[in-house]
Structures are given as C-alpha cells and as structure tokens.
Amino acid sequence: MADLNDASVPKLPRGVKLREDAERGWLLLAPERVLTLDAIAIAVLGEVDGVRSFGEIVDRLAERYAAPRDQIAGDVKTFLTDLIEKRMMDVSP
C-alpha cells in the first residue's frame, strides 16, 4: 500500500488525463485503461494539482462538504492508494 501522509503531494503522472466525455461523463484516461468517475472521485481529483499536499486536499474537502476530517482522510487515502497501485497517480513524499 502506498504511504500517503499529510505532506505527500499526489499528481497525475505523464500520460494520465482527466477528461469529460459527452456520453460517458468524466473519465480518467491512461494508456490502455479508462476509469469512469463518480461525483466523489471528480471532487477529489479536482483538488489534485501536483502542488497541494494530501493534508491540504483533505482539509479543503472536509470544509467544502462539512464532513469529519478523519472520515474524508480515510476515503481519500483509499481512493488515491487504489489509483497509485493502478499506476494512475504519482505521489511525492
């Protein structure tokens, strides 16, 4: 499992793109792979800019949705870890 902490900075790796498709909605495109995204995934990926840290992303989402930070952190960590394992997300320590 990826070691994500509050200081980690997630970013989309080269070749992975977030795109909106008129028929299928929002997609995460990678070489030979496509993921269809739901509203939660879009909200998380909308915060991933290669500059904001994991902690900043969690704080922004917790504030925007008035949700407990610990719950948001767990959900975001699970989602981003899955993308890291699929090589659709990079993270710098």
FENDAQUI-V967953 format. One line per field, one symbol per residue. burial: 1 if it has 16 or more other ideal C-beta (glycine too) atoms within 10 Angstrom, else 0. Layout:
burial->???
//
This chain:
burial->000100011101000101000000010111000010100010011011000111101110110000000001100110011011000111100
//
